[in-house]
Every structure is written in structure tokens, then in C-alpha cells.
Amino acid sequence: MTKYFYLLPILPTMLAAAPAEGVTPQLVPLPKTATMGQGVLALTSATRIMATSKELEPLAQVLSDEIFLTTGVRLAAASGKGQPGAVVL
């Protein structure tokens, strides 16, 4: 399983602001692909972190815990397909 835990220390920066147009966000590790869209994703208690495979379920929980520690907002980790407004792994 690929390790993604290097992303966690920069999570507060990622949540704080969207990157300027034409600027690639600084992510570690660098993802294979990233598509920047318009708008923002507000994280609320209704937001879900969706693990699209069994292997990603532990990471969904780790991400939920880190977001809670950073923002005080608890996001539920779940398995399945992505839904509008969800964080999809």
C-alpha cells in the first residue's frame, strides 16, 4: 500500500486557501494526477471522506482524525463511490 502520511503536516495549509489560478499546490508526495477546478469545498460535519477501496479505508480514518485535530470538525470516514461534496480517496 502506498504511504500518504507525508501529506498530513501540510494539511492546515491546504485547508486554509485555494491556490491562485495557474499555480500548482505544494503537495507531498506529489500525486500522479491533479485536476484543479473552480470553487471551494467547505468542510462541515456533513462532509464525508470516501475510501474507494478496502486498502484506503485506514487512510480515510487517519485523514478524518487529522482534519479533526486541525479544524475541530469531525468528518465521517466511509467506503464507497464518491458523492458530491465528499473527499474521495
VOGU-956400 format. One record per atom (N, C-alpha, C, O): residue number from 1; y, z, x. Coordinates in pm, whole numbers. Layout:
BEGIN
+-----+--------+--------+--------+
:   n :      y :      z :      x :
+-----+--------+--------+--------+
: NUM :      Y :      Z :      X :
...
+-----+--------+--------+--------+
//
This chain:
BEGIN
+-----+--------+--------+--------+
:   n :      y :      z :      x :
+-----+--------+--------+--------+
:   1 :   -118 :      0 :     84 :
:   1 :      0 :      0 :      0 :
:   1 :    124 :      0 :     89 :
:   1 :    130 :     74 :    187 :
:   2 :    222 :    -80 :     57 :
:   2 :    347 :    -88 :    131 :
:   2 :    427 :     40 :    110 :
:   2 :    432 :     93 :     -1 :
:   3 :    487 :     89 :    214 :
:   3 :    569 :    210 :    205 :
:   3 :    714 :    172 :    178 :
:   3 :    770 :     86 :    246 :
:   4 :    776 :    235 :     80 :
:   4 :    913 :    207 :     43 :
:   4 :   1002 :    330 :     58 :
:   4 :   1117 :    327 :     14 :
:   5 :    954 :    433 :    118 :
:   5 :   1028 :    558 :    122 :
:   5 :   1154 :    553 :    206 :
:   5 :   1239 :    641 :    194 :
:   6 :   1169 :    451 :    291 :
:   6 :   1291 :    437 :    370 :
:   6 :   1412 :    410 :    282 :
:   6 :   1526 :    433 :    323 :
:   7 :   1390 :    362 :    162 :
:   7 :   1496 :    332 :     68 :
:   7 :   1562 :    460 :     15 :
:   7 :   1680 :    458 :    -20 :
:   8 :   1488 :    568 :      8 :
:   8 :   1534 :    689 :    -58 :
:   8 :   1661 :    750 :      2 :
:   8 :   1746 :    795 :    -75 :
:   9 :   1678 :    756 :    135 :
:   9 :   1801 :    817 :    186 :
:   9 :   1929 :    742 :    147 :
:   9 :   2036 :    803 :    144 :
:  10 :   1921 :    613 :    117 :
:  10 :   2042 :    540 :     81 :
:  10 :   2057 :    524 :    -70 :
:  10 :   2148 :    456 :   -116 :
:  11 :   1968 :    587 :   -148 :
:  11 :   1973 :    576 :   -293 :
:  11 :   2109 :    615 :   -350 :
:  11 :   2159 :    544 :   -437 :
:  12 :   2171 :    725 :   -307 :
:  12 :   2303 :    758 :   -364 :
:  12 :   2405 :    648 :   -345 :
:  12 :   2487 :    624 :   -435 :
:  13 :   2403 :    581 :   -231 :
:  13 :   2496 :    471 :   -207 :
:  13 :   2467 :    355 :   -301 :
:  13 :   2559 :    293 :   -353 :
:  14 :   2340 :    325 :   -321 :
:  14 :   2303 :    215 :   -409 :
:  14 :   2345 :    243 :   -553 :
:  14 :   2385 :    151 :   -625 :
:  15 :   2336 :    368 :   -596 :
:  15 :   2369 :    403 :   -733 :
:  15 :   2519 :    412 :   -755 :
:  15 :   2566 :    402 :   -869 :
:  16 :   2595 :    430 :   -648 :
:  16 :   2737 :    455 :   -663 :
:  16 :   2818 :    332 :   -702 :
:  16 :   2912 :    343 :   -780 :
:  17 :   2783 :    216 :   -650 :
:  17 :   2865 :     99 :   -677 :
:  17 :   2785 :    -29 :   -657 :
:  17 :   2695 :    -36 :   -574 :
:  18 :   2821 :   -127 :   -734 :
:  18 :   2758 :   -259 :   -719 :
:  18 :   2823 :   -329 :   -599 :
:  18 :   2941 :   -307 :   -572 :
:  19 :   2747 :   -413 :   -528 :
:  19 :   2806 :   -483 :   -414 :
:  19 :   2907 :   -586 :   -461 :
:  19 :   2898 :   -639 :   -571 :
:  20 :   3003 :   -614 :   -374 :
:  20 :   3103 :   -716 :   -405 :
:  20 :   3036 :   -852 :   -413 :
:  20 :   2930 :   -873 :   -354 :
:  21 :   3097 :   -943 :   -485 :
:  21 :   3041 :  -1077 :   -501 :
:  21 :   3021 :  -1142 :   -365 :
:  21 :   3110 :  -1138 :   -279 :
:  22 :   2904 :  -1203 :   -345 :
:  22 :   2875 :  -1270 :   -219 :
:  22 :   2829 :  -1178 :   -109 :
:  22 :   2801 :  -1224 :      2 :
:  23 :   2819 :  -1047 :   -134 :
:  23 :   2778 :   -950 :    -33 :
:  23 :   2636 :   -905 :    -65 :
:  23 :   2607 :   -865 :   -178 :
:  24 :   2549 :   -911 :     33 :
:  24 :   2412 :   -864 :     15 :
:  24 :   2410 :   -713 :     34 :
:  24 :   2462 :   -663 :    134 :
:  25 :   2351 :   -639 :    -62 :
:  25 :   2345 :   -493 :    -45 :
:  25 :   2260 :   -456 :     76 :
:  25 :   2165 :   -526 :    109 :
:  26 :   2293 :   -346 :    140 :
:  26 :   2219 :   -300 :    256 :
:  26 :   2099 :   -219 :    209 :
:  26 :   2113 :   -104 :    168 :
:  27 :   1980 :   -279 :    214 :
:  27 :   1858 :   -214 :    169 :
:  27 :   1760 :   -203 :    284 :
:  27 :   1744 :   -296 :    363 :
:  28 :   1695 :    -88 :    294 :
:  28 :   1593 :    -66 :    396 :
:  28 :   1470 :    -12 :    326 :
:  28 :   1479 :     92 :    261 :
:  29 :   1357 :    -77 :    335 :
:  29 :   1336 :   -206 :    401 :
:  29 :   1394 :   -319 :    318 :
:  29 :   1412 :   -306 :    197 :
:  30 :   1423 :   -429 :    383 :
:  30 :   1476 :   -546 :    315 :
:  30 :   1369 :   -603 :    224 :
:  30 :   1258 :   -631 :    271 :
:  31 :   1398 :   -621 :     95 :
:  31 :   1295 :   -674 :      5 :
:  31 :   1264 :   -821 :     37 :
:  31 :   1345 :   -889 :     99 :
:  32 :   1147 :   -869 :     -7 :
:  32 :   1111 :  -1009 :     11 :
:  32 :   1210 :  -1098 :    -61 :
:  32 :   1253 :  -1200 :     -7 :
:  33 :   1246 :  -1060 :   -182 :
:  33 :   1344 :  -1134 :   -261 :
:  33 :   1435 :  -1037 :   -333 :
:  33 :   1394 :   -925 :   -367 :
:  34 :   1555 :  -1078 :   -357 :
:  34 :   1651 :  -1000 :   -436 :
:  34 :   1741 :  -1099 :   -508 :
:  34 :   1796 :  -1190 :   -446 :
:  35 :   1755 :  -1081 :   -636 :
:  35 :   1843 :  -1166 :   -715 :
:  35 :   1954 :  -1079 :   -771 :
:  35 :   1929 :   -989 :   -852 :
:  36 :   2075 :  -1105 :   -729 :
:  36 :   2188 :  -1027 :   -778 :
:  36 :   2239 :  -1091 :   -906 :
:  36 :   2259 :  -1212 :   -914 :
:  37 :   2259 :  -1009 :  -1005 :
:  37 :   2309 :  -1057 :  -1133 :
:  37 :   2446 :   -998 :  -1163 :
:  37 :   2506 :   -930 :  -1080 :
:  38 :   2492 :  -1024 :  -1281 :
:  38 :   2621 :   -971 :  -1325 :
:  38 :   2599 :   -838 :  -1396 :
:  38 :   2491 :   -813 :  -1449 :
:  39 :   2700 :   -754 :  -1398 :
:  39 :   2693 :   -630 :  -1473 :
:  39 :   2639 :   -514 :  -1393 :
:  39 :   2622 :   -521 :  -1271 :
:  40 :   2611 :   -407 :  -1465 :
:  40 :   2560 :   -284 :  -1405 :
:  40 :   2445 :   -231 :  -1490 :
:  40 :   2429 :   -270 :  -1605 :
:  41 :   2369 :   -144 :  -1433 :
:  41 :   2262 :    -76 :  -1504 :
:  41 :   2297 :     72 :  -1506 :
:  41 :   2290 :    139 :  -1403 :
:  42 :   2334 :    121 :  -1621 :
:  42 :   2366 :    263 :  -1635 :
:  42 :   2236 :    342 :  -1643 :
:  42 :   2150 :    311 :  -1726 :
:  43 :   2222 :    442 :  -1560 :
:  43 :   2104 :    527 :  -1563 :
:  43 :   2129 :    643 :  -1658 :
:  43 :   2218 :    724 :  -1635 :
:  44 :   2051 :    649 :  -1764 :
:  44 :   2060 :    759 :  -1861 :
:  44 :   1921 :    818 :  -1880 :
:  44 :   1824 :    767 :  -1825 :
:  45 :   1912 :    923 :  -1957 :
:  45 :   1781 :    984 :  -1982 :
:  45 :   1689 :    889 :  -2059 :
:  45 :   1569 :    913 :  -2065 :
:  46 :   1744 :    783 :  -2118 :
:  46 :   1662 :    684 :  -2189 :
:  46 :   1609 :    574 :  -2096 :
:  46 :   1521 :    497 :  -2137 :
:  47 :   1660 :    566 :  -1973 :
:  47 :   1615 :    465 :  -1877 :
:  47 :   1475 :    500 :  -1829 :
:  47 :   1446 :    616 :  -1802 :
:  48 :   1389 :    401 :  -1817 :
:  48 :   1253 :    420 :  -1769 :
:  48 :   1233 :    348 :  -1636 :
:  48 :   1295 :    245 :  -1611 :
:  49 :   1148 :    404 :  -1552 :
:  49 :   1106 :    338 :  -1429 :
:  49 :    965 :    287 :  -1457 :
:  49 :    873 :    366 :  -1477 :
:  50 :    949 :    155 :  -1457 :
:  50 :    822 :     94 :  -1495 :
:  50 :    745 :     49 :  -1370 :
:  50 :    795 :    -32 :  -1291 :
:  51 :    626 :    100 :  -1353 :
:  51 :    536 :     57 :  -1246 :
:  51 :    450 :    -56 :  -1301 :
:  51 :    377 :    -36 :  -1398 :
:  52 :    458 :   -173 :  -1240 :
:  52 :    386 :   -289 :  -1292 :
:  52 :    243 :   -299 :  -1238 :
:  52 :    170 :   -391 :  -1273 :
:  53 :    203 :   -204 :  -1153 :
:  53 :     66 :   -200 :  -1105 :
:  53 :     28 :    -55 :  -1080 :
:  53 :    115 :     31 :  -1064 :
:  54 :   -100 :    -29 :  -1075 :
:  54 :   -152 :    106 :  -1051 :
:  54 :   -102 :    160 :   -916 :
:  54 :    -74 :    279 :   -903 :
:  55 :    -93 :     72 :   -818 :
:  55 :    -50 :    114 :   -684 :
:  55 :     94 :    163 :   -681 :
:  55 :    131 :    243 :   -595 :
:  56 :    176 :    115 :   -773 :
:  56 :    318 :    152 :   -775 :
:  56 :    348 :    277 :   -857 :
:  56 :    461 :    326 :   -855 :
:  57 :    249 :    330 :   -928 :
:  57 :    274 :    447 :  -1012 :
:  57 :    323 :    568 :   -932 :
:  57 :    416 :    635 :   -978 :
:  58 :    265 :    599 :   -815 :
:  58 :    319 :    712 :   -738 :
:  58 :    463 :    688 :   -693 :
:  58 :    544 :    781 :   -691 :
:  59 :    497 :    564 :   -658 :
:  59 :    633 :    533 :   -616 :
:  59 :    730 :    550 :   -732 :
:  59 :    843 :    595 :   -712 :
:  60 :    689 :    514 :   -852 :
:  60 :    775 :    531 :   -969 :
:  60 :    810 :    679 :   -988 :
:  60 :    923 :    712 :  -1022 :
:  61 :    713 :    766 :   -965 :
:  61 :    739 :    909 :   -979 :
:  61 :    831 :    960 :   -868 :
:  61 :    920 :   1040 :   -893 :
:  62 :    807 :    913 :   -745 :
:  62 :    893 :    952 :   -633 :
:  62 :   1037 :    908 :   -660 :
:  62 :   1131 :    984 :   -638 :
:  63 :   1054 :    784 :   -706 :
:  63 :   1188 :    734 :   -737 :
:  63 :   1253 :    817 :   -847 :
:  63 :   1371 :    850 :   -839 :
:  64 :   1177 :    850 :   -950 :
:  64 :   1228 :    934 :  -1057 :
:  64 :   1277 :   1068 :  -1002 :
:  64 :   1385 :   1115 :  -1038 :
:  65 :   1198 :   1130 :   -916 :
:  65 :   1236 :   1258 :   -856 :
:  65 :   1361 :   1247 :   -771 :
:  65 :   1449 :   1333 :   -778 :
:  66 :   1372 :   1140 :   -691 :
:  66 :   1489 :   1122 :   -605 :
:  66 :   1615 :   1097 :   -687 :
:  66 :   1722 :   1148 :   -654 :
:  67 :   1603 :   1019 :   -793 :
:  67 :   1719 :    995 :   -879 :
:  67 :   1763 :   1125 :   -946 :
:  67 :   1882 :   1152 :   -959 :
:  68 :   1666 :   1205 :   -987 :
:  68 :   1699 :   1334 :  -1048 :
:  68 :   1773 :   1424 :   -948 :
:  68 :   1873 :   1487 :   -983 :
:  69 :   1723 :   1431 :   -825 :
:  69 :   1789 :   1514 :   -724 :
:  69 :   1930 :   1466 :   -693 :
:  69 :   2019 :   1547 :   -663 :
:  70 :   1951 :   1336 :   -700 :
:  70 :   2081 :   1277 :   -666 :
:  70 :   2180 :   1284 :   -781 :
:  70 :   2299 :   1310 :   -760 :
:  71 :   2131 :   1260 :   -904 :
:  71 :   2222 :   1246 :  -1018 :
:  71 :   2209 :   1355 :  -1124 :
:  71 :   2301 :   1374 :  -1204 :
:  72 :   2097 :   1426 :  -1125 :
:  72 :   2072 :   1522 :  -1231 :
:  72 :   2017 :   1458 :  -1358 :
:  72 :   1996 :   1526 :  -1458 :
:  73 :   1994 :   1327 :  -1353 :
:  73 :   1939 :   1254 :  -1467 :
:  73 :   1790 :   1232 :  -1441 :
:  73 :   1752 :   1174 :  -1339 :
:  74 :   1705 :   1276 :  -1534 :
:  74 :   1560 :   1259 :  -1520 :
:  74 :   1518 :   1130 :  -1589 :
:  74 :   1533 :   1117 :  -1710 :
:  75 :   1465 :   1035 :  -1512 :
:  75 :   1414 :    910 :  -1567 :
:  75 :   1262 :    921 :  -1576 :
:  75 :   1197 :    963 :  -1480 :
:  76 :   1206 :    884 :  -1689 :
:  76 :   1062 :    889 :  -1706 :
:  76 :    998 :    774 :  -1629 :
:  76 :   1047 :    661 :  -1633 :
:  77 :    889 :    804 :  -1560 :
:  77 :    811 :    701 :  -1492 :
:  77 :    697 :    660 :  -1585 :
:  77 :    629 :    746 :  -1642 :
:  78 :    676 :    530 :  -1601 :
:  78 :    573 :    478 :  -1690 :
:  78 :    508 :    356 :  -1627 :
:  78 :    556 :    302 :  -1528 :
:  79 :    397 :    314 :  -1685 :
:  79 :    326 :    195 :  -1640 :
:  79 :    341 :     86 :  -1744 :
:  79 :    347 :    114 :  -1864 :
:  80 :    348 :    -38 :  -1698 :
:  80 :    352 :   -150 :  -1791 :
:  80 :    450 :   -256 :  -1747 :
:  80 :    500 :   -254 :  -1634 :
:  81 :    477 :   -347 :  -1838 :
:  81 :    572 :   -455 :  -1811 :
:  81 :    714 :   -402 :  -1818 :
:  81 :    742 :   -301 :  -1883 :
:  82 :    804 :   -471 :  -1751 :
:  82 :    944 :   -434 :  -1757 :
:  82 :   1002 :   -452 :  -1895 :
:  82 :    959 :   -539 :  -1971 :
:  83 :   1098 :   -372 :  -1927 :
:  83 :   1170 :   -378 :  -2053 :
:  83 :   1318 :   -389 :  -2022 :
:  83 :   1362 :   -346 :  -1914 :
:  84 :   1398 :   -444 :  -2114 :
:  84 :   1543 :   -447 :  -2090 :
:  84 :   1595 :   -306 :  -2063 :
:  84 :   1564 :   -212 :  -2136 :
:  85 :   1675 :   -293 :  -1960 :
:  85 :   1734 :   -166 :  -1925 :
:  85 :   1646 :    -77 :  -1839 :
:  85 :   1685 :     35 :  -1805 :
:  86 :   1526 :   -125 :  -1803 :
:  86 :   1435 :    -45 :  -1721 :
:  86 :   1449 :    -82 :  -1574 :
:  86 :   1491 :   -192 :  -1540 :
:  87 :   1412 :     12 :  -1488 :
:  87 :   1399 :    -14 :  -1346 :
:  87 :   1253 :    -56 :  -1328 :
:  87 :   1162 :     22 :  -1358 :
:  88 :   1231 :   -177 :  -1279 :
:  88 :   1096 :   -231 :  -1270 :
:  88 :   1052 :   -239 :  -1125 :
:  88 :   1120 :   -297 :  -1041 :
:  89 :    936 :   -180 :  -1097 :
:  89 :    878 :   -185 :   -962 :
:  89 :    760 :   -279 :   -962 :
:  89 :    696 :   -299 :   -859 :
+-----+--------+--------+--------+
//
